[in-house]
Amino acid sequence: DAGVTQSPTHLIKTRGQQVTLRCSPKSGHDTVSWYQQALGQGPQFIFQYYEEEERQRGNFPDRFSGHQFPNYSSELNVNALLLGDSALYLCASSLNSYFSTDTQYFGPGTRLTVL
Amino acid sequence: SQELEQSPQSLIVQEGKNLTINCTSSKTLYGLYWYKQKYGEGLIFLMMLQKGGEEKSHEKITAKLDEKKQQSSLHITASQPSHAGIYLCGADEDAGGTSYGKLTFGQGTILTVHP
């Protein structure tokens, strides 16, 4: 049973560029959440997708956008990259996290470096 | 919004020693999660606690949620080098299910176990 997968593993971009990160949820899961983890900090919630729509959003600017496909996989897009966007981006999947008890399983992350 | 504070920020122990990591919330905890993270990698789910006074164990790791549901502890018995990593507590923001699994995390506790 494949867990949550993310691609690419590492990415280097320059300021002002755009980036797309990808996530495939754990088999049987239909909800995908994205988190940003800066060095030495805990993950911060970016947004969550369910039924191909953004259901919840954290305190992140509109430069951060996403998409969920019919097969439940998801993309995170970041436009106009800033140096401060350098972080580990984590994808988590769960089964319809309407109830707070649904466990989120995390992928290995994508390390984004902005130069 | 909810804030989670972990203590200590870092911990260095000798193999075989017991240790405890604490997670304190400014608000009532609904769905408290413990994850382990190797540096620069994804989060590995350890345990989830919901009810006041609840206690769960897996191998040598025990997690507890206090009766008031504002503090959780993670206890490791007879630590081993394999226990080394970053331990993160995360919690749902509210009780009514409307958080849809939007997790707030503590800053993490770095555990080093010397052989």
Interface residues (C-beta under 8 A of the other chain):
Chain A: V4 Q6 T31 S33 Y35 G40 Q41 G42 P43 Q44 F45 Q48 Y50 R55 Q56 G58 L88 L90 A92 S94 S97 Y98 F99 S100 T101 D102 T103 Q104 Y105 F106 G107 P108 G109 R111
Chain B: L4 Y30 G31 Y33 Y35 G40 E41 G42 L43 I44 F45 M48 Q50 L88 G90 D92 D94 A95 G97 S99 Y100 G101 K102 L103 T104 F105 G106 Q107 G108
